[in-house]
Amino acid sequence: MKSLFKKIILVFFSLIIFFSLFIGASVIYNSLANKNNIGNFENISLSIPAPRNEESGVLDRADMLERALKSVVGISSADAFSTNIMYMGSGVMATSDGYIITNQHVVGARPQRIEVTLHSGETLEGKTLWSSSALDIAIVKIKGEGYTTSELADAKGVRVGEGVIAIGNPLSMQFERTVTAGIVSAVGRSISIENDDGTTSYMEDLIQTDASINPGNSGGPLLNEKGEVIGINTIKVSTAEGMGFAVPVNICVPIIERLKSVGEFHTPYLGLYAYTRTAAKYYNENVSFEKGLYVARLDSYGPAFSAGIRSGDIILRVGGVEVNTMLALREELYKRQSGETVEIEFMRDGTLRKVSVMLSSDD
């Protein structure tokens, strides 16, 4: 009986060894076969392919950037009072007849000469038609027609998390038209700027992005995912990574329209500075309002003061349009010129008031 049991055990283990060897040989054979024919498996991929335009087979983003890059220019300028002071940055072609948007700090307050380098490599002389240190925006004009442009979008609808692309000439023209991508990190940002004379000024309603922005990117476009310009890159926080800012492009539209129609733009002057609802709490912790702008400072000789507006008033509408940021207020003012009258609605001690203000010139 014991002998029969031993035979059964021996046969059982023999079968296990046989099938193990058979399975192992099959695996090795299939592996070698796959290795020898691996070139035939063209559909194997370790990454998800980028989306493509089915008609052209070309990357959609590449198509968009090909045009956008042609609208970006390099700008260099020299100060009129010092040959040692040179400025360099970027700009974007806003119109086919040579109107370029850039930063005021790129062209300087008193440029002796401005050189604009096109995508083709051609260099043309530029002329500043208008600039504002408060906005850090300048409009430069070159002669000619038929330039490639980028469409200006409405930046008011920009939302946090949207994809954006920054284009510019970081550090020098050696890295011209560098493209970086990121997202909108925040909107409506306010930052303080230390001026050369020791004073402090504020830039408001900025678009914050984590797209890489370096010296030389200034003045270049911040694009949405459609390739439309939503902002003009202006500054980055040097003490932090991934914190760049752009001025919403909306403010440039009425300026260019006026320059094209009448050939000049005189900055309308209201004579006040106001804070947003969030910023006003730091200025006056007791103030509370849902919409509008808190009037913090007034020029006692300015149009707003003369019309009866005072510190502490809450401006609600300018020309019938609701304003909740200084940039929105300026956008409405820039649709007008000095000498024109605009109606301003404001709250004082819970009472709605209206005044007509005749704008003067800030030039």
Buried (B, 14 or more C-beta within 10 A) or exposed (E): EEEEEEEEEEEEEEEEEEEEEEEEEEEEEEEEEEEEEEEEEEEEEEEEEEEEEEEEEEBBBEBBBEEBBBBBBBBBBBBEEEEEBEBBBBBBBBBEBBBBBBBBBBBBBEBEEBBBBBBEEEBBEBBBBBBBBBBBBBBBBBEEEEBBBBBBBEBBEBEEEBBBBBBBBBEEEEEBBBBBBBBBBEBBBBBEBEEEEEEEEEBBBBBBBBBBBBBBBBBBBBBBEEBBBBBBBBBBEEEEEBBBBBBBBBBBBBBBBBBEEEEEBBBBBBBBBBBBBEBBBEEEEEBEEEEBBBBBEBBEEBBBBBBBBEBEBBBBBBBEEEBBBBBBBBBBBBBBBBEEEBEBBBBBEEEEBEBEBEBBEBE
